[in-house]
Amino acid sequence: METLFCSTDENNLRKSDKVFKRAAEIIKRGGLVAFPTETVYGLGANALNSRAVKKIYEAKGRPSDNPLIVHIASLPELKGIAEEVSPKAEKLIDAFWPGPLTIIFKKKSIIPDETSGGLDTVAVRFPENAAARYFIRACGVPIAAPSANTSGKPSPTSAKHVLNDLNGKIDMIIDGGEAEFGLESTIVSAVGEEITLLRPGSVTVDMLKEVVGEINIDKTILTKPDENLRPLAPGMKYKHYSPLCNITIVKGEREKAVKYMAELGEKSKAEGEKAGIITTEEDRAFFENRGLTLLDLGRESDPETIAARLFKVLRTCDDLHLSCAFIKAFPEKGIGLAIMNRLKKAAGYNITEAR
């Protein structure tokens, strides 16, 4: 497997032309290429080639009913894969594309069932990352791409994460440095007249409302999904973003929550476990000198940084061979809704109230 570096500066992308041409050759012959986006690294294949798409599921160990996101490099490409674009969808496109927003449309027959997870819809994203767009243009076809990780593990925000998970299973990694946002794209359904949020992300509920007015919020965002759910978008049903160690989310008023986290960590340590505390800068001092492994997310007053670091910190739990880790719940507003959505799935909805 090849790992090739590329420029992330739009003005210097031509210096990496050989990298993108090599990647495009792999895609055109039905291979798999991991590539950087502004959210996380994607694992790309020709979205129109059902055999190539099946390789994505095989490499990741991904359930076949979990639909993929199709990435495009220009707006005209949307007409070739989406059956219809509603007026509200047009407003979202004008406001947020290119960017970290995925929109679901009724699909055209050119999109195989393997790409759409057997659904009659297609999830489409026009990424902001210049290297991602250059790569897609070089391929000349829309690119189906979930996150470039083993299914269920924290999504990759660097080429190193991809290599750790998929070494020997894919053909190439384009290394474009650290991902900017660190959480996967916001996903909305624009099928019909209403907009429904299916996965929160950096494009927040308030940002969506400013553009299209009131939106629906799928119940799976707020509650644990039913095991019989047929997912309409990635990240809705299955356990995701999860390290090998057990994650526990502690809810409650700040002082009670951090005290209870320390108690849980010390109890785990006394029982012979290697326990960690995932903390913010504001709370770190409370946990020091307790013999617990501390992992910093950044300042709680800067939730965008916390979002960007979350998956990297979850992966660090395994790098340090922790058996358990405890983290305080965040307010579910703004990007906090996306942070908690990922944390709940990472913890397998293992949430406790501070005592």
C-alpha positions in Angstrom: 0.0 0.0 0.0 1.2 3.5 -0.9 1.1 6.6 1.3 1.8 9.7 -0.6 1.8 13.3 0.7 -0.1 16.1 -1.0 -0.3 19.8 -0.6 -3.4 21.2 1.2 -2.9 24.7 -0.2 -5.3 25.2 -3.2 -2.7 27.4 -4.9 -0.1 24.6 -4.7 -2.1 21.5 -5.5 -0.6 21.2 -8.9 2.7 20.4 -7.2 1.0 17.2 -6.1 -0.4 16.4 -9.5 1.4 13.1 -9.7 -0.1 12.0 -6.4 -3.7 12.7 -7.6 -3.0 11.1 -11.0 -1.8 7.9 -9.3 -4.8 7.9 -7.0 -7.2 8.4 -10.0 -5.6 5.4 -11.8 -6.4 3.3 -8.8 -10.0 4.5 -8.6 -10.5 3.9 -12.3 -9.4 0.3 -12.1 -11.8 -0.3 -9.1 -9.4 0.2 -6.2 -9.7 2.0 -2.9 -8.0 5.3 -1.9 -8.1 7.0 1.4 -8.1 10.8 1.1 -8.3 13.9 3.3 -11.4 16.0 3.8 -12.2 18.9 6.1 -14.1 16.6 8.4 -12.3 13.2 8.6 -10.4 11.0 6.1 -12.6 9.2 3.6 -12.2 5.8 2.0 -13.0 6.4 -1.6 -14.1 4.2 -4.5 -15.9 4.8 -7.8 -19.5 5.4 -6.6 -20.9 4.1 -9.9 -19.0 0.8 -9.7 -20.8 -1.7 -7.5 -17.8 -4.1 -7.3 -15.5 -1.3 -6.2 -18.0 -0.1 -3.6 -18.3 -3.7 -2.2 -14.6 -3.5 -1.5 -15.2 -0.5 0.9 -17.6 -2.7 3.0 -15.1 -5.5 3.0 -12.1 -3.4 4.0 -14.0 -1.7 6.8 -16.1 -4.6 8.0 -19.1 -2.4 7.5 -22.7 -3.6 7.5 -24.1 -3.6 3.9 -27.3 -1.8 4.9 -25.3 1.3 6.1 -25.4 3.7 3.1 -22.4 5.6 1.8 -21.9 9.3 1.1 -21.2 10.2 -2.5 -18.6 13.0 -2.9 -18.6 15.4 -5.9 -16.2 18.2 -7.0 -18.6 20.6 -8.7 -22.3 21.5 -8.5 -23.2 20.3 -12.0 -22.3 16.8 -11.0 -25.3 16.7 -8.7 -27.7 16.6 -11.6 -26.3 13.3 -12.7 -27.0 11.5 -9.5 -30.0 13.2 -7.8 -33.5 12.8 -9.2 -34.8 16.1 -7.8 -33.5 19.1 -5.7 -36.2 20.9 -3.6 -36.2 24.6 -3.1 -35.1 24.2 0.5 -32.3 21.9 -0.6 -31.2 24.7 -3.1 -31.0 27.1 -0.2 -28.8 24.7 1.8 -26.6 24.2 -1.2 -26.2 27.9 -1.7 -25.4 28.4 2.0 -23.1 25.5 2.9 -21.6 23.9 -0.2 -18.8 23.3 -0.5 -18.5 22.4 3.1 -19.3 19.8 5.9 -22.9 19.2 5.0 -24.3 16.1 3.4 -27.7 16.3 1.8 -29.9 13.2 0.9 -31.9 13.2 -2.3 -33.9 10.7 -4.3 -31.3 9.0 -6.4 -31.1 8.4 -10.1 -30.7 4.8 -11.3 -27.0 5.3 -12.1 -26.3 5.0 -8.3 -26.1 1.3 -7.5 -27.8 -0.2 -4.5 -24.4 -1.0 -3.0 -23.7 2.7 -2.7 -27.0 3.7 -1.3 -27.3 0.8 1.1 -30.3 -0.5 -0.8 -32.3 2.7 -0.5 -33.9 4.8 -3.2 -32.0 7.8 -2.0 -28.4 9.0 -2.3 -26.4 11.1 0.3 -24.2 13.7 -1.4 -21.5 16.0 -0.2 -19.4 18.7 -1.9 -16.3 18.9 0.3 -14.6 22.2 1.0 -11.1 20.6 1.3 -9.2 21.6 -1.8 -7.2 18.3 -2.0 -10.4 16.3 -1.8 -12.0 18.2 -4.7 -8.8 17.9 -6.7 -8.7 14.2 -6.2 -12.4 13.8 -7.2 -11.9 15.9 -10.3 -8.8 13.8 -11.3 -10.9 10.6 -11.0 -13.7 11.9 -13.2 -16.4 10.1 -11.3 -18.3 10.7 -8.1 -16.6 9.1 -5.1 -18.4 7.0 -2.5 -16.6 7.4 0.7 -17.4 6.6 4.4 -14.7 7.3 7.0 -11.5 5.5 6.4 -11.4 3.3 9.5 -12.4 -0.1 10.7 -16.1 0.0 11.2 -17.1 1.0 14.7 -13.7 2.5 15.6 -13.2 6.3 16.1 -13.1 8.0 12.7 -9.6 8.9 11.4 -8.5 12.5 11.5 -5.0 11.8 10.2 -3.3 9.5 7.7 -1.7 7.7 10.6 -5.1 6.7 11.9 -6.0 5.3 8.5 -2.8 3.3 8.3 -3.3 1.9 11.8 -6.8 0.5 10.8 -6.5 -0.3 7.1 -2.9 -1.2 6.3 -2.8 -3.9 3.7 -6.6 -3.6 3.0 -6.6 -0.7 0.6 -4.4 0.5 -2.2 -3.3 4.0 -1.3 -3.5 6.8 1.3 -3.3 10.5 0.3 -1.8 12.2 3.3 -3.1 15.8 3.6 -2.3 16.4 7.3 -4.8 16.8 10.2 -8.5 17.2 9.5 -9.9 20.6 10.3 -13.2 19.8 11.9 -12.6 16.3 13.2 -16.3 15.3 13.2 -18.1 13.8 10.2 -20.4 16.0 8.2 -23.9 17.1 9.2 -26.4 15.0 7.4 -29.9 16.2 6.4 -32.7 14.6 4.3 -34.1 16.9 1.7 -36.5 14.3 0.2 -39.9 15.9 0.0 -40.7 19.4 1.3 -39.2 19.2 4.8 -35.6 19.1 6.0 -34.8 16.4 8.6 -31.6 16.3 10.6 -30.2 12.7 10.6 -26.7 13.3 12.0 -25.5 16.5 13.7 -22.1 18.0 12.8 -20.3 21.3 12.3 -23.2 22.8 10.5 -25.5 23.2 13.5 -29.2 23.1 14.0 -29.3 26.9 14.4 -27.3 27.4 11.2 -29.7 25.2 9.3 -32.7 27.0 10.7 -31.3 30.4 9.7 -31.4 29.2 6.1 -34.6 27.1 5.8 -36.6 27.8 9.0 -37.8 25.0 11.2 -36.4 21.5 10.6 -37.2 18.1 11.9 -34.8 16.2 14.1 -34.7 12.5 13.8 -35.3 10.7 17.1 -32.2 8.6 16.8 -30.1 11.7 17.5 -31.7 12.2 20.9 -32.4 8.5 21.9 -30.7 5.2 21.5 -31.8 3.8 18.1 -33.9 0.6 17.8 -31.9 -2.5 16.8 -34.4 -3.0 13.9 -33.9 0.5 12.5 -33.0 0.6 8.8 -30.5 3.5 8.7 -31.3 6.3 6.3 -27.8 7.8 6.6 -24.4 6.7 8.0 -23.9 6.8 11.8 -27.6 6.4 12.7 -27.8 2.8 13.8 -24.6 1.0 14.6 -22.1 1.5 17.5 -19.6 4.0 16.1 -16.5 5.9 17.0 -15.7 3.5 19.8 -12.2 2.7 21.2 -11.5 -0.7 22.7 -11.6 0.7 26.3 -14.9 1.2 28.0 -16.2 4.8 28.0 -18.5 6.2 30.6 -20.3 9.5 30.3 -21.0 11.3 33.5 -24.0 13.7 33.6 -24.7 16.4 36.2 -23.7 19.8 37.6 -20.0 20.4 37.0 -18.6 20.0 40.6 -20.6 16.9 41.2 -19.7 15.4 37.9 -15.9 15.9 38.1 -15.9 14.6 41.7 -17.9 11.5 40.7 -15.6 10.9 37.7 -12.6 11.0 40.0 -14.3 8.5 42.4 -15.1 6.2 39.5 -11.5 6.4 38.2 -9.9 5.7 41.5 -12.3 2.8 42.1 -11.4 1.3 38.7 -7.7 1.8 39.5 -8.0 0.1 42.9 -9.6 -2.9 41.1 -6.5 -3.2 38.9 -7.8 -1.4 35.8 -5.8 1.3 33.9 -8.3 4.2 34.2 -8.3 7.4 32.3 -10.1 10.8 32.6 -10.9 12.6 29.4 -11.0 16.2 30.6 -11.1 19.9 29.6 -8.5 22.4 30.6 -11.0 24.0 33.0 -11.3 20.7 35.0 -7.8 19.3 34.7 -6.5 20.5 38.0 -9.2 18.6 39.9 -7.9 15.3 38.6 -4.1 15.8 39.0 -2.1 13.8 41.5 -4.6 11.0 41.7 -2.6 8.4 39.7 -5.1 8.6 36.8 -4.2 9.0 33.1 -5.4 12.4 31.9 -6.3 13.1 28.3 -7.0 16.7 27.3 -9.7 17.8 24.9 -9.0 21.5 25.1 -11.0 24.3 26.7 -14.7 23.7 27.3 -15.2 27.3 26.2 -13.9 26.3 22.8 -16.3 23.5 21.7 -15.0 23.6 18.1 -11.5 22.5 19.3 -13.1 19.8 21.4 -14.9 18.5 18.4 -11.7 18.5 16.3 -9.8 16.6 19.0 -12.4 14.1 20.1 -11.6 11.2 17.8 -7.9 11.6 18.3 -8.3 11.5 22.0 -10.6 8.4 21.8 -7.9 6.7 19.7 -5.3 7.7 22.3 -7.2 5.7 24.9 -6.2 2.6 23.0 -2.7 3.8 22.3 -2.2 4.0 26.1 -3.9 0.6 26.7 -6.6 2.1 29.0 -9.2 -0.3 30.1 -11.7 2.4 31.0 -12.1 6.2 30.7 -14.6 8.7 32.1 -15.8 11.9 30.5 -18.2 14.6 31.6 -21.3 15.3 29.4 -21.3 18.5 27.3 -24.3 20.8 26.8 -26.3 19.6 23.7 -26.4 22.9 22.0 -24.6 24.2 18.9 -21.8 21.8 18.0 -22.3 20.2 21.5 -25.1 18.2 20.0 -22.7 16.6 17.5 -20.1 16.1 20.2 -22.6 14.3 22.4 -24.0 12.3 19.5 -20.5 10.8 18.8 -19.8 10.3 22.5 -23.0 8.5 23.2 -22.3 6.1 20.4 -18.6 5.7 21.4 -19.8 4.8 24.9 -22.5 2.5 23.7 -24.9 4.8 25.6 -23.2 4.0 28.9 -24.3 7.2 30.7 -24.5 7.7 34.5 -25.7 10.5 36.7 -23.3 12.1 39.1 -24.0 11.1 42.8 
